[in-house]
Amino acid sequence: MPTFDYTSVGFYTFDCLVRPVTQIPPGGDTYFVDELTLAVSGAAGSAAIVAAKHGLKVQAVSGVGYDDMGDWVLSKLAHFGVDTANVERCDGFTTSSSVVTTRPDGARPALHKRGATAGFYVNDDQIDRVLDTKILHVGGVGLMDRMDQGRNAEILSEARARGCTTTLDVFASTQDDLSKITPLLKNTDFFMPSEEEAKALSGLEDYEDIAAFLLDQGVGAVILTLGPDGAMYRDRDGTEIDIPAYAIDVVCTCGCGDCFNGGFATGLHLGRDLTDCIRLGQAASAQNATGLGSQAGVTDLENTLSFMRTTPTK
């Protein structure tokens, strides 16, 4: 049996989140806000913490700087029981960090300082430990400057050869990022971009066209997270699953897609069917949106399952 249930590789960021924010104060003025909090976020970071809260044995693989933010990220991951032996302290890099200005409607424009996510690298002597896992997740392709130069593709290929289930998420802003994603898809079981990311990568608008385009690149299955419109699953076998979103009062949407990754992995680990796996992802995402800060509303698996049973859908 593998040592880890879930290994989450990639984008871990230190976030400072405030709400509500409608505009930046002019000049040197000060506006008062109702809430301010700190969180470990990112397509790999939020996923790791959600999975750990759900009881999975989780390993983080990433980079942080030699700074206070890096100290805090490592401390917070350890608090949730996430193994950090393969989180590299990167010389010459600060910790990837954001200030998230949450709008009253839950939208979350952010100011991001790129950091050690771009600087870490998984060496050959780390591979056996990194891949000693049931599920391998790579999250934040597009921000991992060193890993995006072919190393993510090598790791996913080796993970597939060793029998790991593989999942993938991105940080995509333009169609130019597609060249970083395409080599990964043939060794990815589940690709889980947001609707905005999928549109940016494909240059397409119609969701069915987007899913078909991505499946043509060799991925096993595509899950588009559609925010308030739910989630859409398409795979190479022709399976189609469309699930509405949970009806909730949104506080902050920061990290919702990232939390979906961890919830979906929980379902895979538990051996749930695909619909339940997607539902678990949506439940983690929806709970996240009920509070400020990534994973804010996620506490443990029992509460997530209760949320699934008792929360209506749209």
N, C-alpha and C positions, 0 to 999 in steps of 0.2 A: 504493500500500500504506500502511496506517496506520503511524504511528510506533511505537505501542505494541501489544503483543499483548494486554495485560490492564491495565485500569484499575480499581482497587479503591477505592471511595468509602465513607467512613463511619467506623465505630467502630475506632479504634486506641487501645490502652491499654497503659500501663506496668504490668507485673505483677511482684510479688515472690512466689515460690512456695516453700513449705516442706512437707516430709514426713518422717515420718508425723506427723499431728496427730490425736489422739483427743479432746482437750478443751483448753480454754484454762486456763493455770495459775491457781490461785486467788490472790487477794490480789496481792502483788508477787513471787510465786515465778517461777522460770525452769525451763522444760523444755528439754531438749536434743533436737535433731532430727538426722536423718541427712543431709538434703540441703536446700540453699537455693540458689535461682537467680533470675535476672531474665530477663524475656522481653517482647517486643512481642507482644501478643495482640489479640483482638477479631475480630468477624465480618468486618471488612475487613483488619485488620492481619495476622492469621495467614494469611489467604488470599493476601495479597500476597507474603508471604515464601515460602510454599510454592511459588507459581507462579514466583518468581524463582529459587529453588533448583532448580526443574525446567528452568530455562533460558529462560523467557519474559522478554520485555522488559516491565517492570512499572512502572506509575505509581501513586503513592499520592495520594489526595485526602482531606484530613481537617483536623483542627486539633489543635494542642498549645499548652501554655502557655509563658510565659516563665519556665521553671524548669528545674531539673536533670533532672527526668524527661523534659521535652520535648527537652532537649539529647540525652539518651541515646536516646530513640526515633528521632530524626532520624539520629543516628550509626549506630544499629543497622540502620535501613532502608538507609542508604547503604552499609553494609558488605556487604549482600546485593545491591547493585546496583539497588535500587528508587529510581526518580526521585521526588524530594520537592519539586519546584518548586511544586506546588499543595497543600502542607501548610501551612496558615495558622497563624501565631503569633497567638493570640487574646488581646487585652487583657481583663483582668478574669477570666480563667479559668486554673485550674491544668490540668495534663495529666491526662486521665482515667487513674486508677490503681487497682490492686487489690492486696490481700493475699490469696493463695489458700492455704487450709489443707487440704492434700491428705490424705485419710483412707487408712488401710492398704489399703482395697479400691479405691482410685483415685478415689472421689468427691471433689469439690473445692468445698466451701462457701467462699464468698469474701466479703470486705469490700471494697466498691467505693466510690470517691470519684468522683462524676460531675464531668466537667470539660469540656475544650475540644471534645469530640465534640458537645456541645450548642451550641457557640458559632460554629463555622465555617460559611461560606456560600459557595457557588459563584456568582460574579458572571457577568454576561453576557460580559465580556471574557475569561473563562476557558473558556467553553464549547467553543470550537474545539479547544483543546488537550486538555481533559478527554475529548472525544469523538473524538479522533484515535487510535482504538483498535479492535482487532478484537472484543474482549469487554469489556463494561462490567458490573462487579459493584457492587451497592449492598448493603452489609452493616451491620446495626445499626439498622435502622428502629425507632423507639421511644426511642432515646437522642439522636437528632439534632434537638434542639428547633427550630432555625431551618430546617433542611432539610426537616423533617417537615411544615412548614406549606405544602406544595404544591410546593416546589422539587424534591424528589426525583421527583415525578410529571412535572414539566416536563422534567427531564433525561432520564428514561427515555423519554418520548415523542419527544424530539429524537434520542435514540440510536437508537430504532427507525426513525425517518425516515431516518437516515444509514446504516442497514444494519448497525449493531452487533448482535451477539448479547448479550442481556441476562440477567443472573442476579440473584437477590435472596435475602437472608437477613435475619433480624429479631432483635430482642431484645424478646420479648413476654412479659408476665407475666399479663395478664388479657385478657378479651374486649374490653375498652375500647380496646385497641390496634388492633383490626380496622379502625377508621375511618382509621387512618394507612396501612394496608396496601392496602385495597381499591382506591384510586385508582391504585396502582402496577401491579396485576396484569395489566391489559389490555395493558400494554407490556412485560411480563416473559416471556421465553421459558422460563426455568427458575426455579421457586421452591423453595428448599431449607431448610425449617425442620426443627428437631428434632421428635421426637414430642411433647415437653413443650410446645414453642412452638405447634405445630399444634393441640394440644388446647386450649391457653389461648385461641388466637385464635378457634377455631370453636365452642368450648363443647361439642364432641362427643368421644366416646371411641373409636368404631370407626374404624379407619384408612381403610377403603374409604369410609365416610361423609365423613370429613375430606377425602379426596382429591376426592371428587365435589363437595363444598361449595366447595372452593377453585377447582376447574376451572370451576364455575358463575360465579365472579367474573371470569372472562376470561383467566386465566393459561394459557400454552401447555402447561406440564407442571409436575407436582408431584413432588418427590423428598423423601420423608420419611426422615430419618436416624434409625434405630431402635436405636442403640447396639449392644449385644450381639446384637440380633435382625437386624442387617444393614440393608438399605435397600430402599425400595419406590418404584417409579416408575410414574406414571400420567400419560397425556397426553390431549389433546383428540381425537386420532385413534383412541383406544381401545387404544393400546399399553400393555401391563402387563409390568413387569419386577420380579421379586423376587429379591434376591441375599443369601445369608447373609453374616455377618460373618467376618472372619479370626479364627482361633484364636490368641490371643496371651496373654501374661501382662501384665496391666494394671498400670502404675505410676501414671499420672495421666491423667484424662480431660479436663483443662482444654484447651479449644481444639480438641477432636476434630471437632466439626461445622464449625468455622471452617476447619480444615485440609482437610476434605472439599471445601469450596468451591474452594480452590486446586487440588486434585488433579483435580476434575471439569473445571475450566477448562483444565487441561493436556491432558486428553483431547480437549476441543473444539478446542483450538489444533492438536493433532496430527492432527485429522480422524478420530479413532477412532469406532467405532460407539457407540451409547448404552450398551450393556452395558459396554464397555471404559471409557468415560468414568466411569461409576458405580464400576467397579472401581478406577480410578485414584484417585477420591475416597476410597473406602474404604481403599485402601492408604496414602494420606497420613494419613488419620485414625488408622488402626491403628498406623502407625509413631510418630505423635505420642504415642499412649498408652503406648508402651514406655519413655518417659523423662519427666523432670520439666521442664515448661515447654513452651509452645506451640511446635510444629514441632521439638521436641527430637530426635525420631528420624528426621526427614526430612533427607537429605543432598543427594541429586541425583537426576535422573531415572533414571539407570542403576540405582541401588540400589532405587528405588521399583519399577521394572519387574522387577528380580530378586526383590524381596519378593513381588510378585504371582505370579511363577512358582513360588516355592518354599514359600510359607506356606499351610498347609491352611486350609480354612474349617470353620466349626462344622457 
